[in-house]
Amino acid sequence: MVLSLEDYHAIEEIMLPKELYQKIQKFHFRTRFMANDLFAGQYESAFKGRGMEFAEVREYLPGDDVRGIDWNVSARFGHPYVKVFHEERELTVTLLIDLSGSNLFGTRKRFKREVIAEIAGILSFAAIRTNDKVGAILFSSEVNRYIPPAKGVAHVWRMIKEIFTYSPPSLGTDIASALEFLNKVVKRHSICFVVSDFQLPYFDDRFEKPLRMASKKHDLTAIRVMDPAEKELPKVGRIRIQDPETGDILAINTQDRQIRRRWEEMQHQNEVQFMQALVKSKVDLVDLSTNASVVEPLTAYFRRRENRR
């Protein structure tokens, strides 16, 4: 039995707390609107089909490319005919969604996990709007859920709901495991997005090797979601901070110049390693922030891809 979107809404409204259901529903409608109105045509232009499929022959018209003339048909009817091809459009989009503890953080408008859900919704609706399939790999310190590619609004609703409601047994981050899972499970070429804050202590071969493999096999893009407080330590005096993934608590004095300098150096070193890993693997990067709209960075990304063709 295939459930409609209305069936899913009826079931979820009963099973989920009212506030959470309304929040998911709001995100569902908002991301669907953004995909259909703000990004209409941009996704399709940025991601072309896998090739050209023969459709028919028709009579030659002035201006047609002579290289498209079907000489056999033209000889049979005594005047020129050309072959017509249609783009084989259907693609598969795979989203690798980071549900680790560091994404349950935000000092401005929203948590990083909410931005991750928003971008996942936009990309999913953009995909199904052009009749592409979309699936997801949800991960933290391991791969937690795999949602096989499918079409339809009800399928996107399920994915958004999973991002909001799923609580991984561990809050750590292992992007390498998610990439290895992608390389093993998704056999055919796919448009892949790794949506994460990429908060790793270092980017070594454990991360780079599966990244390179995934980039060779698939069309891979990294979407990084950050909060302004992560780039620069705010001056708020003595504070206690807790690592959301390990639970470790550290007391620091944010007024201390040495501590602030060490923090900036650590962030800079991490940024250099991350960018080097992406460049080596030829992976595009889209940067998003918890205190800004996703529209401008995503629009710029689609334009870059379109201009590259």
JOMO-V568741 format. One record per residue. N is the residue number from 1. SS is DSSP state (~ for helix, > for strand, _ for the rest). OMEGA is omega as a letter, one per 30 degrees, with the letter a starting at -180 (* if undefined). D_CENTER is the distance of its C-alpha to the mean C-alpha in whole Angstrom. Layout:
BEGIN
n: (N;N)
ss: (SS;SS)
omega: (OMEGA;OMEGA)
d_center: (D_CENTER;D_CENTER)
END
This chain:
BEGIN
n: (1;2;3;4;5;6;7;8;9;10;11;12;13;14;15;16;17;18;19;20;21;22;23;24;25;26;27;28;29;30;31;32;33;34;35;36;37;38;39;40;41;42;43;44;45;46;47;48;49;50;51;52;53;54;55;56;57;58;59;60;61;62;63;64;65;66;67;68;69;70;71;72;73;74;75;76;77;78;79;80;81;82;83;84;85;86;87;88;89;90;91;92;93;94;95;96;97;98;99;100;101;102;103;104;105;106;107;108;109;110;111;112;113;114;115;116;117;118;119;120;121;122;123;124;125;126;127;128;129;130;131;132;133;134;135;136;137;138;139;140;141;142;143;144;145;146;147;148;149;150;151;152;153;154;155;156;157;158;159;160;161;162;163;164;165;166;167;168;169;170;171;172;173;174;175;176;177;178;179;180;181;182;183;184;185;186;187;188;189;190;191;192;193;194;195;196;197;198;199;200;201;202;203;204;205;206;207;208;209;210;211;212;213;214;215;216;217;218;219;220;221;222;223;224;225;226;227;228;229;230;231;232;233;234;235;236;237;238;239;240;241;242;243;244;245;246;247;248;249;250;251;252;253;254;255;256;257;258;259;260;261;262;263;264;265;266;267;268;269;270;271;272;273;274;275;276;277;278;279;280;281;282;283;284;285;286;287;288;289;290;291;292;293;294;295;296;297;298;299;300;301;302;303;304;305;306;307;308;309)
ss: (_;_;_;_;~;~;~;~;~;~;~;~;~;~;~;_;_;~;~;~;~;~;~;~;~;~;~;~;~;~;~;~;~;~;~;~;~;~;_;_;_;~;~;~;~;~;_;_;_;_;>;>;>;>;>;>;>;>;>;_;_;_;_;_;_;~;~;~;>;_;~;~;~;~;~;~;~;_;_;_;>;>;>;>;>;>;>;>;_;_;_;>;>;>;>;>;>;>;_;_;~;~;~;_;_;_;_;_;_;_;_;~;~;~;~;~;~;~;~;~;~;~;~;~;~;~;~;~;~;_;_;_;>;>;>;>;>;>;>;_;_;_;>;>;>;>;>;>;>;>;_;_;~;~;~;~;~;~;~;~;~;~;~;~;~;_;_;_;_;_;_;_;_;_;~;~;~;~;~;~;~;~;~;~;~;_;_;_;_;_;>;>;>;>;>;>;_;_;_;_;_;_;_;_;~;~;~;~;~;~;~;~;~;~;~;~;~;_;>;>;>;>;>;>;>;>;_;~;~;~;~;_;_;_;_;_;_;>;>;>;>;>;_;_;_;_;_;_;>;>;>;>;>;_;_;_;~;~;~;~;~;~;~;~;~;~;~;~;~;~;~;~;~;~;~;~;~;~;~;~;~;_;_;>;>;>;>;>;>;_;_;_;_;_;~;~;~;~;~;~;~;~;~;~;~;~;~;~;_)
omega: (l;a;l;l;l;l;l;l;a;a;a;a;l;a;a;l;a;a;l;l;a;l;l;l;l;l;a;a;a;a;l;l;a;l;a;a;a;a;l;l;a;l;a;l;a;a;a;l;a;a;a;a;l;a;a;l;l;a;l;l;l;a;l;l;a;l;a;a;l;a;l;l;a;l;a;a;l;l;a;l;l;l;l;l;l;l;l;a;a;l;l;l;l;l;l;a;a;l;a;a;a;l;l;a;l;a;a;a;a;l;l;a;l;l;l;l;a;a;l;l;a;a;l;l;l;a;a;l;l;l;l;l;l;l;a;l;l;a;l;l;l;l;a;a;l;l;a;a;l;l;l;a;l;l;l;l;a;a;l;l;l;a;a;a;a;l;a;l;l;a;l;a;l;a;a;l;l;l;l;l;l;a;a;a;a;a;a;l;a;l;a;l;l;a;a;l;l;l;l;a;l;a;a;a;l;l;a;a;l;l;l;l;l;a;l;a;a;l;a;l;l;l;a;l;a;l;a;a;a;a;a;a;a;l;a;l;a;a;l;l;a;l;a;a;a;a;a;a;a;l;a;l;a;l;a;a;a;l;l;l;l;l;a;l;l;l;a;a;l;l;l;l;a;a;l;l;l;a;l;a;a;a;l;l;l;a;l;a;l;a;a;l;l;a;a;l;a;l;l;l;l;l;l;a;a;a;a;a;*)
d_center: (30;27;26;25;23;26;27;24;24;28;27;25;27;30;28;26;27;28;26;23;23;23;21;18;20;20;16;16;18;17;13;15;17;15;13;17;19;17;15;17;18;15;12;15;17;14;14;17;18;20;23;26;28;32;33;36;39;41;44;43;43;44;41;39;38;41;39;38;41;42;46;47;46;48;51;51;51;53;50;47;44;40;37;34;31;27;24;23;19;18;15;13;9;8;5;7;7;10;13;16;18;18;15;18;19;20;23;22;21;18;17;14;13;13;11;8;10;10;6;6;9;9;7;9;12;11;11;14;16;17;17;14;14;11;11;9;11;12;13;16;19;18;16;17;16;15;14;15;14;16;16;18;17;19;16;13;16;16;12;13;16;15;13;16;18;18;20;19;23;22;20;20;17;17;14;16;17;13;13;17;16;14;16;19;18;16;19;18;16;12;9;7;4;5;5;9;12;13;17;18;22;22;20;23;23;22;18;19;20;17;15;17;18;14;14;18;17;13;11;9;7;7;6;9;11;15;18;21;23;21;22;26;28;30;33;34;37;37;34;33;29;28;25;23;22;26;28;30;32;33;35;35;37;34;37;38;37;37;34;32;33;32;29;28;29;27;24;25;25;22;20;22;21;18;18;20;18;15;18;20;17;16;13;11;11;9;11;11;14;16;19;17;16;12;14;15;13;10;14;15;12;13;16;16;15;17;20;20;21)
END
